[in-house]
Amino acid sequence: MTDSSKKEQLYQLIRANPFISQQDLAVELRLSRSAVAGHIAGLIRERRLLGRAYVLPDKRPVMCIGAANLDRKLRTIATMQLGTSNPATAEEVYGGVARNIAENLARLNLPTALLTALGDDGAGRSLQEHAESAGIDTRGSLKLQDAATGTYTAILDDKGEMVVALADMALYDRITPDFLLSRAPQRAAAAMTVADLNLPADSITVLLESARTDNVPLVIVAVSQPKMARLPAQLHGLRLLILNRGELETRVGRALPTEADVRAACNELQAQGAQDVIVTCGSQGVYHTRGQALVWLAAHQVHVVDVTGAGDGFSAAVCWSLYQGSADLTLACRRGLKVAAMTLESPETVSPVLAADVLDEIHDFDMSQPFETLLFPNKG
């Protein structure tokens, strides 16, 4: 067999599995490690591969890192009464902040990869199969033989609003700095990294360091007030932090009753190194930073079927907008509010009708809905 045919075989193996090691390539092709390295160097010179991550030129993905759970949703049929049994409906769906964002991005037609931790159980296999069918690359994820796949149980009232949620997500503590460093080539080859705060604090620190050295934009999405403790004190390298008002209050250690208070808290985060901050306020709308100022956007008024996943849909649309090359956070938040509204109106965690053309229709010159205002007077 000629050297050119061996090189083509090697290229096809990399296309099938961009995470394959040089040792595995050598065994598969019955070549020496040095011969494999030589063929890879040739493919890089020909621009058929980009660097040592073996990433194809048209495949730079958004890399989502964090939770992928089996979500259980229990919803009361009538008005909830505490302290007694309530008739309810139950369902199991695929969830997890990073996984939800990844599925939204895949539906928006972006190349998407997911680094998560899964147990060696039926739930883990089902999550991986569903992700792959949605077009999400999960091949770099951590497979654990001694842990169960993460679960999230939400109790919803008859209007679809969350009353309480319980999360069993200890396995994400296994997404350690060492694991992330083992995936450094894939992460460096991403167009953008989106991480949730289910990761350990030391792992978030590694991602911030990588963002500074690899020049890959990093977006961090908060998941709960207790897990705000995982966000490092220094945020240099962070392109965008997305969190809700309660999580921002937890971060700065005080109540934020007015918009002036929110603006001051966002400015503190910027002084710590975050380039921009988005603060979501549920059905009211969102704030986002513009320099040292703050912008307010009202939420769409919709009939809420289920709140689960709306925030993740918002975050995904914001990331989609940034991926397109626009730094306009107002435009990104308009797009985010559109996807959040679609998610709220759907019983699914990710809207099944979501597609890229939904966001293509929202342009920077479209001022129809919602309208932005720079915030200086107190609104409360």
C-alpha positions in Angstrom: 0.0 0.0 0.0 1.4 3.4 -0.9 2.1 6.2 1.5 -0.6 8.4 -0.1 -3.3 5.7 0.5 -2.1 5.3 4.1 -2.4 9.0 4.6 -5.9 9.0 3.1 -6.9 6.1 5.4 -5.5 8.0 8.4 -7.5 11.1 7.3 -10.8 9.1 7.2 -10.1 7.6 10.6 -9.7 11.2 12.0 -12.9 12.3 10.3 -14.7 9.4 12.0 -13.2 10.2 15.4 -11.4 13.5 15.8 -10.3 12.5 19.3 -8.4 9.4 18.2 -4.8 9.2 19.6 -1.7 8.8 17.5 -1.1 5.4 19.2 -4.6 4.2 18.1 -3.9 5.4 14.6 -0.6 3.6 14.5 -2.2 0.3 15.7 -5.1 0.6 13.2 -2.9 1.3 10.2 0.0 -0.9 11.3 2.4 2.1 11.1 5.0 3.4 13.5 4.2 6.4 15.7 6.7 8.5 13.7 5.0 7.6 10.4 1.6 8.6 11.8 3.1 11.9 13.0 4.5 12.5 9.5 1.2 11.9 7.8 -0.6 14.2 10.3 2.0 16.9 9.6 1.4 16.6 5.9 -2.4 16.9 6.3 -1.8 20.0 8.4 0.4 21.5 5.8 -2.3 20.8 3.2 -4.8 22.6 5.5 -7.0 19.4 5.5 -6.5 19.5 9.3 -6.2 22.4 11.7 -3.4 21.8 14.2 -2.8 19.0 16.6 -6.5 18.7 17.6 -7.2 17.1 14.2 -10.1 19.5 13.7 -11.5 19.8 10.1 -11.6 23.4 8.8 -15.4 23.5 8.5 -16.1 21.9 11.9 -15.0 24.3 14.7 -17.7 23.6 17.2 -19.2 25.3 20.2 -17.8 23.3 23.1 -20.4 22.9 25.9 -19.0 21.6 29.2 -21.1 20.6 32.2 -24.2 18.7 33.2 -26.2 16.1 31.1 -28.9 14.7 33.3 -32.0 12.6 33.2 -34.7 15.1 34.3 -37.8 14.1 36.1 -40.7 16.5 36.0 -43.7 16.1 38.4 -46.6 18.5 37.8 -49.7 18.9 39.9 -53.0 18.7 38.2 -54.7 21.2 40.5 -53.5 24.0 42.7 -50.6 22.7 44.9 -51.3 22.1 48.6 -48.2 21.7 50.8 -48.1 19.1 53.5 -50.4 16.6 51.7 -50.5 14.4 48.7 -51.2 16.1 45.3 -52.5 14.4 42.2 -49.8 14.9 39.5 -48.4 13.8 36.2 -44.9 12.6 35.7 -42.4 12.4 32.9 -38.7 11.9 32.3 -36.8 14.0 29.8 -33.2 14.7 28.9 -31.7 17.7 30.7 -28.7 19.4 32.3 -27.7 23.0 31.6 -24.8 22.2 29.3 -26.7 19.5 27.5 -29.8 21.7 27.0 -27.6 24.5 25.6 -25.9 22.0 23.3 -29.2 20.7 22.0 -30.5 24.2 21.4 -27.3 25.1 19.5 -27.5 21.9 17.4 -31.1 22.7 16.5 -29.8 26.2 15.5 -27.5 24.4 13.1 -24.2 25.1 14.8 -21.5 22.4 15.1 -21.7 21.4 18.8 -19.7 19.2 21.1 -20.5 18.3 24.7 -18.0 17.3 27.4 -19.9 15.8 30.3 -19.7 12.9 32.8 -22.1 9.9 32.3 -22.6 6.8 34.4 -22.3 3.3 32.8 -26.0 2.8 33.0 -29.1 2.9 30.9 -29.7 6.6 31.5 -26.1 7.4 30.4 -26.4 5.4 27.3 -29.8 6.9 26.5 -28.5 10.4 27.0 -25.5 9.8 24.7 -27.7 8.2 22.0 -30.1 11.1 22.1 -27.3 13.7 21.9 -25.7 12.0 18.9 -29.1 11.8 17.2 -29.5 15.5 17.7 -26.1 16.2 16.1 -24.1 16.7 19.3 -20.6 15.3 19.4 -20.1 13.6 22.9 -17.0 11.5 22.1 -14.8 13.3 24.5 -17.1 12.8 27.5 -16.1 11.0 30.7 -17.6 7.5 31.1 -17.8 6.4 34.8 -18.1 2.7 35.8 -18.7 3.5 39.5 -21.3 6.3 39.4 -24.9 6.7 38.3 -25.8 9.3 35.7 -26.9 12.6 37.1 -30.6 13.3 37.8 -32.7 16.4 38.3 -36.2 16.3 39.7 -38.4 19.4 39.4 -41.8 19.9 41.1 -44.0 22.1 39.0 -47.4 23.6 39.9 -50.5 23.5 37.7 -49.3 26.6 35.8 -45.9 25.1 35.0 -44.0 27.2 37.5 -41.2 25.5 39.4 -41.9 25.0 43.1 -38.7 23.2 44.1 -36.0 21.1 42.4 -33.7 18.4 43.7 -30.4 17.6 41.9 -28.1 14.5 42.3 -25.0 15.7 40.4 -22.0 14.7 42.4 -20.5 12.9 39.4 -19.7 16.3 37.7 -17.0 16.8 40.4 -15.1 14.2 38.4 -14.8 16.7 35.5 -11.5 17.6 37.1 -8.7 19.9 35.9 -6.7 16.8 34.9 -9.6 15.6 32.8 -10.0 19.0 31.1 -6.3 19.2 30.4 -6.5 15.7 28.8 -9.1 17.3 26.4 -7.0 20.5 25.8 -6.6 19.9 22.0 -10.3 19.6 21.4 -11.1 22.6 23.7 -8.4 24.8 22.0 -9.9 23.9 18.6 -13.4 25.1 19.6 -14.9 28.4 18.3 -16.4 29.1 21.7 -16.6 27.4 25.1 -19.8 27.4 27.2 -19.5 26.0 30.7 -22.0 25.6 33.5 -21.3 25.9 37.2 -21.9 22.2 37.9 -18.1 22.0 37.4 -15.7 22.1 40.3 -14.2 25.5 41.1 -10.7 24.4 40.1 -12.0 23.2 36.7 -13.6 26.6 36.1 -10.2 28.2 36.9 -8.6 25.9 34.2 -11.2 27.1 31.7 -10.5 30.7 32.4 -6.8 30.1 32.0 -7.4 28.3 28.7 -9.6 31.2 27.5 -6.7 33.6 28.0 -4.1 31.4 26.4 -6.1 29.8 23.5 -8.1 33.0 22.7 -11.3 31.0 22.6 -14.3 33.0 24.0 -15.6 31.6 27.3 -19.2 31.9 28.4 -20.2 30.8 31.9 -23.8 30.0 32.8 -24.8 29.9 36.5 -27.0 27.1 37.6 -28.1 27.9 41.2 -27.4 30.2 44.1 -25.5 27.5 46.1 -23.2 26.8 43.2 -22.1 30.4 42.8 -19.4 29.5 45.3 -17.8 27.6 42.4 -17.1 30.8 40.5 -13.5 32.0 41.1 -12.8 35.4 42.6 -10.8 36.4 39.5 -12.7 36.3 36.2 -10.0 37.4 33.7 -10.6 35.6 30.4 -14.4 35.5 30.8 -16.2 36.9 27.8 -19.7 36.6 29.3 -21.3 35.6 32.5 -25.0 34.7 32.4 -26.8 34.5 35.7 -30.1 35.5 37.4 -30.7 38.2 39.9 -30.6 35.9 42.9 -27.3 34.4 41.8 -25.9 37.9 41.3 -27.0 38.7 44.9 -25.2 35.6 46.1 -22.0 36.5 44.3 -21.8 40.0 45.7 -23.2 39.1 49.1 -26.1 41.6 49.4 -29.6 42.3 48.2 -30.0 44.2 44.9 -33.4 45.8 45.0 -32.9 48.5 42.4 -31.4 48.8 39.0 -28.6 51.0 40.3 -27.7 48.1 42.7 -27.7 45.6 39.8 -25.5 48.0 37.8 -23.0 48.4 40.6 -22.9 44.6 41.1 -22.2 44.0 37.4 -19.5 46.7 37.5 -17.9 44.7 40.4 -17.8 41.6 38.2 -16.3 43.5 35.4 -13.6 44.8 37.7 -12.9 41.2 38.6 -12.3 40.4 34.9 -15.6 39.6 33.2 -16.0 41.4 29.9 -19.8 41.4 30.0 -22.7 40.3 32.3 -26.3 39.3 31.5 -28.7 39.2 34.4 -32.0 37.4 33.8 -35.1 38.4 35.7 -37.6 35.7 34.8 -40.8 36.9 33.2 -39.8 40.6 33.5 -36.8 40.5 31.2 -33.1 40.9 31.3 -30.3 43.4 32.0 -27.0 43.4 30.1 -23.9 45.4 30.4 -22.8 47.9 27.8 -19.5 49.2 29.0 -20.2 50.5 32.6 -23.8 51.1 31.8 -26.7 48.7 31.9 -29.4 47.9 29.3 -32.9 46.6 30.0 -34.9 44.4 27.7 -38.5 43.4 28.5 -39.5 39.7 28.1 -42.1 38.5 25.7 -45.5 38.0 27.2 -46.5 34.4 26.5 -48.8 31.6 27.8 -46.4 29.5 30.0 -46.7 25.8 29.5 -43.5 24.8 31.3 -40.6 26.9 32.5 -38.0 24.1 32.3 -35.2 24.9 29.9 -36.3 28.5 29.1 -33.1 29.9 30.6 -30.9 27.4 28.7 -32.7 28.3 25.5 -32.0 32.0 26.2 -28.3 31.3 26.8 -28.0 29.2 23.7 -29.5 31.9 21.5 -27.1 34.5 23.0 -24.2 32.2 22.2 -25.5 31.6 18.7 -25.6 35.3 18.1 -22.0 35.8 19.4 -20.9 32.9 17.2 -22.1 34.7 14.2 -19.4 37.4 14.8 -21.6 40.1 16.3 -20.5 41.6 19.6 -23.9 43.3 20.0 -25.3 42.0 23.3 -28.7 43.8 22.8 -29.2 41.8 19.6 -28.0 38.6 21.3 -30.5 39.2 24.2 -33.3 39.9 21.7 -32.6 36.6 20.1 -32.3 34.9 23.6 -35.7 36.3 24.7 -37.3 34.9 21.5 -36.0 31.4 22.1 -36.9 31.6 25.8 -40.5 32.5 24.8 -40.6 29.6 22.4 -39.4 27.2 25.1 -41.9 28.5 27.7 -44.8 27.9 25.2 -43.6 24.3 24.7 -44.0 21.3 27.0 -40.5 20.2 25.9 -37.3 21.3 27.5 -36.0 22.3 24.1 -38.5 23.7 21.6 -39.0 21.2 18.8 -39.8 24.0 16.3 -36.5 25.8 17.0 -34.4 26.5 13.9 -31.8 29.0 12.8 -34.2 31.0 10.6 -36.1 31.9 13.7 -33.1 34.0 14.8 -32.1 35.1 11.3 -35.3 37.1 11.3 -34.1 39.2 14.3 -31.6 41.8 13.0 -29.7 44.7 14.7 -31.9 47.1 12.8 -35.2 45.5 14.0 -36.3 47.6 16.9 -39.9 46.3 17.0 -39.9 43.9 20.0 -38.7 44.3 22.7 -37.2 47.9 22.8 -34.0 48.7 24.7 -33.5 51.4 27.2 -30.3 52.5 28.9 -30.9 52.3 32.7 -30.1 55.2 34.9 -33.3 56.0 36.9 -34.4 53.5 39.5 -37.0 50.9 38.4 -36.7 48.6 41.4 
